[in-house]
Amino acid sequence: MENKLQDPKKIKINDAKVVFYTGPEDEKAAEYGTSLTIALTPAQKKQIEDFCKLNNVGKNGDAKRGIANIKQYTNEETGETTDQYTIKFNEHTQFAGINGLSQNDLGYNAVVNIIANCYDYT
C-alpha cells in the first residue's frame, strides 16, 4: 500500500481497524496521553515501517529512531497474532466525522481512515 499523499511527511492509512481509543475524556488520558491503536494488515504495516524509516520518526538520541514501534498482540484463546500501531494525538489533532459520527464513536472494531503528520521537535 503506497502513500499517495504528495507530502512525504504525511501518511494516509485507509480502512484501519481500531483496537483501542483513549480520548481526552478517558481517565487514562492524564497518565498515558490520548491515542488511537490500530490493527495492521501486512500492507499497512509495510506502509508505516517505510514512513517511519523515511522520516526518521522517533525521539532524538533513541537507538530505535526510524523504526516503527509496532507491537504484536496474541489472542490467548485463538493463538492468532495481530500487529498493532499506536498513533498519539496532540493539540492539533482533528476529527472529520462522516454521516454524523464523531470521535465519541471511536472504539473497538471501528474502521477509520487516518492522515498523520510527522514533524521535527525543536
PyMOL commands that set and color helices and strands:
alter all, ss='L'
color gray80, all
select helices_A, chain A and resi 29-32+42-54+103-105
alter helices_A, ss='H'
color red, helices_A
select strands_A, chain A and resi 10-22+35-40+71-74+81-88+111-117
alter strands_A, ss='S'
color yellow, strands_A
deselect
rebuild
show_as cartoon
